[in-house]
Amino acid sequence: MALYLKEHLSFDRAEIMVESVKEGDTDLKTLFMKGIFIQGGVKNANERVYPINEIESAVETLNTQIQEGNSVLGEVDHPDDLKINLDRVSHMITKMWMDGPNGYGKLKILPTPMGQLVQTMLESGVKLGVSSRGSGNVNDMDGRVSDFEIITVDIVAQPSAPNAYPKAIYEGLMNMKHGHKVLEVAREARGNKKVERYLKDEINRLIKDLKI
């Protein structure tokens, strides 16, 4: 029976780069995160080894889904199963590829509530990591993974509180006085340095108040 497999990579380990693309003549822009989504050929922190050929096959399958017009959606943090929860979707994977032993990918931040949360944190200097979510079999002797399938890649906070940080930020933000307006301000802040500084101060204050 295939196991539920998830592997966290920090901002630095994933070599994450944040890109932005302007939309039309407006100041609106779409954010992208690009970097290593899963490492191959080495024993990771979970004592598992993903053979390069397994990653290659999983990446090819996922890219086929994308090319056929299927949306590969990801969440902020991730649940304890393989189901995609639409109320927590923050991004869409646009492509994956192999570079050496590793599976690289690029994801697009969506204008959902969770996507706006991610964008606010990225634009405020928060370093976010990624975590692959998939299934496969694990050899009990050497930790080698077989029959691997990538379901999606989620955005996580690394190395701090990977299971609670995004949720705590979001819920804390909604509980702040006028906090419900902050995400709307985030959308309008792009390109306005004065508003961006205010927004950054508000997010930093929230993080400090939450003590995370």
C-alpha positions in Angstrom: 0.0 0.0 0.0 1.4 3.4 -1.0 2.3 5.8 1.8 1.5 9.5 2.1 4.9 11.3 1.6 5.7 14.9 2.3 9.1 16.5 2.3 9.9 20.0 3.6 12.5 22.3 2.0 13.5 25.6 3.6 13.7 28.8 1.6 17.5 28.4 1.4 17.6 24.7 0.7 15.0 25.1 -2.0 17.0 27.9 -3.5 13.8 29.8 -3.8 13.6 32.8 -6.1 10.6 35.2 -6.2 9.7 36.7 -9.5 7.0 39.2 -10.5 5.4 40.0 -13.8 3.4 43.2 -14.4 -0.2 42.8 -15.6 -1.0 45.2 -18.5 -0.6 48.9 -17.9 -1.5 48.7 -14.2 0.7 48.4 -11.2 -0.7 45.0 -10.5 1.7 42.1 -10.7 1.7 38.3 -10.4 4.2 36.7 -8.1 6.0 33.4 -8.8 8.2 31.2 -6.7 10.8 29.1 -8.4 13.3 26.6 -7.0 13.9 23.0 -6.0 10.7 21.2 -5.2 12.2 17.8 -4.3 15.8 16.5 -3.9 16.9 13.3 -5.4 19.6 10.7 -4.7 20.3 11.8 -1.1 18.9 10.7 2.3 16.7 13.6 3.5 15.6 14.6 7.0 12.9 12.0 7.0 15.4 9.2 6.3 14.0 8.7 2.8 15.9 8.6 -0.5 14.2 9.5 -3.8 16.0 7.8 -6.7 16.5 10.2 -9.6 14.6 8.0 -12.0 11.6 8.1 -9.6 11.6 11.9 -9.5 12.0 12.1 -13.3 9.0 9.9 -13.8 6.9 11.8 -11.3 7.9 15.2 -12.8 7.0 13.9 -16.3 3.6 12.8 -15.1 2.8 16.1 -13.4 3.9 18.1 -16.5 1.7 15.9 -18.7 -1.3 16.9 -16.4 -0.4 20.6 -16.8 0.0 20.3 -20.6 -3.4 18.6 -20.9 -5.0 21.6 -19.2 -5.4 20.3 -15.7 -4.7 22.7 -12.8 -2.2 21.5 -10.2 -3.2 23.5 -7.2 -1.3 23.9 -3.9 -2.0 25.1 -0.4 -0.6 27.1 2.4 0.9 24.5 4.7 -0.6 21.1 4.0 -3.0 18.7 5.5 -2.5 15.1 6.6 -3.9 13.6 3.4 -3.6 14.0 -0.4 -6.9 16.0 -0.9 -6.7 19.5 -2.2 -8.8 21.9 0.0 -10.0 24.7 -2.2 -10.5 27.1 0.7 -6.7 26.8 1.4 -5.4 27.0 -2.1 -2.8 29.7 -2.6 -1.0 28.9 -5.8 -0.9 26.9 -9.0 2.1 24.9 -10.3 2.9 26.1 -13.8 5.8 23.7 -14.6 8.4 21.3 -13.3 11.7 20.1 -14.7 14.8 18.2 -13.9 18.1 19.8 -13.2 20.7 17.3 -12.2 19.3 15.0 -9.5 16.6 17.5 -8.3 13.1 18.3 -9.4 12.7 22.0 -9.9 9.4 23.8 -10.3 7.7 27.2 -10.7 4.4 28.1 -9.1 2.1 31.1 -9.5 0.6 32.9 -6.5 -3.2 33.2 -7.0 -5.4 36.1 -5.8 -7.2 33.8 -3.3 -7.3 34.7 0.4 -4.4 32.4 1.1 -2.6 33.6 -2.0 -2.9 37.2 -0.8 -1.6 36.1 2.5 1.5 34.5 0.8 2.0 37.6 -1.3 1.8 39.9 1.7 4.4 37.8 3.5 6.7 37.6 0.5 6.5 41.3 -0.1 7.2 41.9 3.6 10.4 39.9 3.5 9.2 36.6 5.0 11.2 33.7 3.6 8.9 30.8 2.8 9.8 27.3 1.8 8.1 24.5 -0.1 6.9 21.0 0.7 6.1 18.3 -1.8 3.0 16.1 -1.2 2.8 12.7 -2.9 2.5 9.0 -2.5 4.9 6.1 -2.9 6.4 3.0 -1.3 9.3 3.1 1.1 11.8 0.3 1.6 12.2 -0.3 5.3 15.8 -1.3 5.0 17.3 1.7 3.2 14.5 4.3 2.9 14.4 4.2 -0.9 11.1 5.4 -2.4 9.5 3.6 -5.3 6.3 4.1 -7.3 6.5 7.8 -6.5 3.8 10.2 -7.6 3.8 14.0 -6.9 0.3 15.2 -6.1 1.3 18.9 -5.5 3.8 21.2 -3.8 2.6 23.3 -0.9 4.1 26.5 0.5 5.3 26.3 4.1 7.1 28.4 6.6 10.6 27.1 7.3 12.2 26.7 9.6 9.7 28.3 12.0 6.5 26.5 13.1 5.8 24.7 9.8 2.5 23.4 11.0 1.0 26.5 12.5 2.8 29.7 11.2 0.7 30.5 8.1 -2.6 29.7 9.8 -1.6 31.7 12.9 -0.7 34.7 10.7 -4.0 34.5 8.8 -6.2 34.1 11.8 -4.3 36.7 13.7 -4.5 39.1 10.8 -8.3 38.6 10.7 -8.6 39.3 14.4 -6.6 42.5 14.4 -8.4 45.8 14.6 -9.1 46.6 10.9 -7.1 43.5 10.1 -9.6 42.4 7.5 -8.5 45.4 5.5 -4.8 44.5 5.5 -5.1 42.0 2.7 -7.0 44.6 0.6 -4.3 47.1 1.4 -1.7 44.5 0.2 -3.4 44.4 -3.1 -3.3 48.2 -3.5 0.2 48.7 -2.0 2.2 47.5 -4.9 4.4 50.2 -6.1 3.5 52.6 -3.3 6.5 52.7 -1.0 4.8 54.5 1.8 1.9 52.0 1.9 4.4 49.1 1.6 6.3 50.3 4.7 3.1 50.6 6.6 2.0 47.1 5.6 5.4 45.7 6.5 5.2 47.3 9.9 1.8 45.9 10.5 2.8 42.4 9.5 6.0 42.5 11.7 3.9 43.8 14.6 1.5 40.9 14.1 4.3 38.3 14.1 5.7 39.8 17.2 2.3 39.8 19.0 1.9 36.1 18.0 5.3 35.3 19.4 6.2 32.9 16.5 
